[in-house]
């Protein structure tokens, strides 16, 4: 039996993880979600599964990857398999409204949001302009707009009806300017790995992968509708302890094993706004902390695999 199967869709994002697994001699197999199949009677085939699927797959033309990931993980879980960032965590990442609901339940400050499937339904109910328009199933800042009025919302949807893809649900969200950038905390196994400050220069695409935003500033990540700018990623060594604790509570409540949690500092507010189960780590930032982040993820995976408990599934529970 294999030690590990990694579910993925974006090969460049996973290359550093695969290389680290090979260096450590972990018996693993990649499961490419773009074009694949699974036999419901033959799972599980590995001791551990690690979900690295991305909600933004549809932006790259891989619309079928997310449904396959969810179906595969649910089948695995019903068969008793151990799945890291499993269907519960991934379902949370796929839903901006569910993320808001989780933050509310934890009494963690977050931007006000309203989900809708018809713009007329928010006409008289949403009054916080300017506002962000976001897809329910986000990812890589795709299909986000800063709008000044309800009339601009109407025009935007009339001119770009494909914004309703892939799930026919959108959100308007309170706009909180962050001139000093946002803070992204990376968690592995429920503990903070490192934090960074991200300065967007107007871009909504804050994907930290060096395949998308190289350290040389070349800006190779192409997400439709995004301005071509160089996003800055800086190590943030002095992240406040209460922010870290809030992040721990979020990953624990969301069932997240490896995660990126983002917040905005706006005046006296610290508002959490994004929960990422597919965490694209950035070696150039982690280097300031003295380690390779992918080696730390492999440490976590090996620890789960080598637990003295009866199974990795019991370890995770």
N, C-alpha and C positions, 0 to 999 in steps of 0.2 A: 504494500500500500504506500502511496505517496505521502510525504509529510504535509505538503501544502499545495493548494491550488489557488492561484490569484486571478480573480475576475477583473478584466480590464477592457478598455475601449481605445485608449490613446497610447500608442506604443512608445512615443517619445517621453511621455510622462513617466512611464514605468521602467524605462531602460536603467536608471540608476538603482532602483530596487532590485531588479532582476540580476544586475551585476553583483550587488552586495550579497544576494542569496547564493549565487554561484560561488563567490569567494568563501562563503561560510560552509559550503558543502550541503546545503539544505536540498533535499529531494523535492523539487517543486515542478509544477506544470502551469503554464499560462492558459487561461481560458478566454479567448478573444470573443467578446460579446457582439462584435459587428456582424459576424456570420457564423452561427454555431447551433448546436442542438444538444439536448441531454435526454437520457432515458430515465424516466421516472422510477423504474424498477431497479436501477443499477446505482443509485446514489445512497450513501456517499462512497466515493472512491479515494478519499484522502482523509488524513487525521484532522486537518484544519483547512478552512477556506477563508480567504481574505478578499473582501469586496473593495475594488478600486474603481468602480463604475462612476461615470460623471453625468450629472443632470444635463450638461451642455452638449451631450452627444448629438442631439438633433441639429445643433448649429453646424456641425460638420457633416451633415447628411446621413448620420447613423441613427435614424429615428427608432429603429427596432432594438437597439442595444438596451435601453432602460427596461422595456417590458420583459425582455429575456432575463435580465439580471434579477428582477423582482420575482419572476416565476421560478427561476432556478434556486434562489435563496429560500423561498418559501417551501419548496419541495425538500431541499436539504434540511431545513430546520424541522420539518415534520418527520423526517427520517432520523432525527436525533443527531445531526451533524453539528459540529462547532463552526460557527460562521462569525468572523469578525466584521464589524460594521454591517451587520446583517439587515434583513428586510425592515426591521423597525427603525434602525438608524438611517437607512437609505430613504425610507418613506418620509422621514422628517426632513432630510436634505431636499427632497423633491417638492416640498410644500412650504412656501414662504408664510402662508397663513398659519400652518401648524407650528412653525418656528415662533411666530408671534404669540400663539396660544401657549406654548411651552414657557416662554419668557414671562408671560403674564402669570402663569400658575406658580412660577418660582419667585414672583415679585421682583424681577430683574427689569430695570428700566429699558425701554425699547421704543422705537418710533411708532407712532400711531399708524395703523394700516386699515384699509378696507378692501376686501376681496369682492369681485363682481364678474358677472358674465354678460352684462348689458350696461353700457355707459349711462343710459337714462336712469338706471337704478341708483346711481350715486349723485345724480345732478343736484338734488336738494339736500343730500345727506353729508356730502364731503365739502368742507369749506376751507380747508387748510391749503391755500395756494400761496406760493408755488409748491408743487408736489412731484414726487418721483412716480413714474409709471414703471411697473415691474411685472415680468411674467411670474405666475405662480411657481412654475418649474424653472428656476433660474439657472445660472451657471456662466462663469466667465464674463459677467456683466452684460450678457447678450440681451438685446431688445429692451434696454432701459432708456428712458427719456426724462429730462427735467422739463416739466410743463408749468405754464404760468396761469392757466385758467381751465375751466370746464370746456369752454369752446375750443381750446387748443387740444384737449383730450379727444373731443369729438373728431376734429379734423385729422389728428394723427391716426386714429383707428379707421377712418374712412379712406385715407390715402394708403395705409399699410395694413390691410386686413389680415395678412399672415402673422401679425403680432399675436393673434389668438392661439397660434400653435405653441406647444403640441397638445395642450389640454383644455383650451377654450376657457381659461380662467386667468384674470389679471388682478393686479393690486394697484391702488394708489397709496402712497406712503409719505408720511411727514418728511419734509426735506430739512436736514440738519447740516448746514455747511461745516466743513472741516478743513480750514486752510492749512493746518499743520499736519494733515493726513489722518488716516485711520490706524488703529492698532490691531494687529492680527496675532493671536496666541496659538501656538501649535501644541497639542496635547497627544501623548502616547501613553496608553494604559492608565488613563485618568490623571496623569501628572503633566505639568508644564514641561515641554521640551525646550522651547525658546519663544521669544516674542520679537516682533519687528514693527516698525512704523512704516507705513506705506503712503507715499505722496503721489496722488493720482494725476495732477496737472489736467484735470477735466475728464479723464477717462473713467469709464465705469468698469473696464476690464482690469481687475487687480489680481489676476491669476499669478501666483508667485513662482510658477515653474520657470526654470531658466531656459527651457525649450521655447517658451512663449515670450518671456521678457529677459533676454540675455544680459549678462553683466556688462557687455560692451555697449549696451544701449541701442542695439540694432532694431529692436521692436518688431520681431517677426510674427507675433501673434495677430492673426487677422480675424476679427470678429465683426460681422456685418453691422454697419451703423455706428461703429466706434471711431472716434478720432484717432489718428495715428500719432501718438505721443509716447514719450519715454517715461514710464512709471518708475519711481524711485523706491527702493527697498533698503531700509536701514535697520541694523540691529538695535533692539530696544532692551537694554539691560536692566532698567529700573522700573519695570512694570509694577504698578501698585499691587500690594498683597490682596486687597479686597477685590480687585479686578481678576486676579488669578483665582481666588476662591469662588467668585461668581462663575468663572469658566469651568472650574471643577464641578460645580453643581449642575451646570448645563450639560456637560458631557455625561455625567452620571445619570441624570434624569432622562436624557435622550438615548441612552444605550449605545453611546459612541465609544469605540475603542481607540481609534486614531482620528483626530479631528482638528479643524482650524476654526477658531471662534474670533469674530471680529466685532470691534466696538468703535464708536465715535465719541470724542471729547468735544462737547459743544457748550461753551460757557461753563456752568457748574454741573452740567449733565454728563454722565457717562452712559451712553445708550448702546446696547448690544443690538446688532442688526443682521448678522449673518452667521449661520451654522453650517459648516462644511464637513461632510463625512469623508469625501475624497480629498485628502490633504496633500497638495503639491508642495513638497518641502523645497527649501532653497539653500543649497550647500554654502553659497557665498555669504549668507547671513549667519548660518550656524557655525561657520568657521570662526567668527568673532567670539563664540562661546567655547571654542576648542574641541569641536567634534564634527563627525560626519552624520547628518540626520538620518540617512538611510541605514547606516550601521546601527543606530539606536532603534530604528523600527525592527530591524532583523533581530536585535537583542530581545525585543519584546516578543516577536514571533517565536523565537527559539525558547524563550522562557515559558510561553504557553504550551509549546510542544513537549517540553521536558518536565512539566509539572508532575509531582509524584501522585497527584490525585488520579482517580480512575480514568479520567478523560479530560481533554481540553474543554469540552462542553461544560463539565462540572466546574472547572477552573473559572470559566467566564461567568457562570451563574453566581 
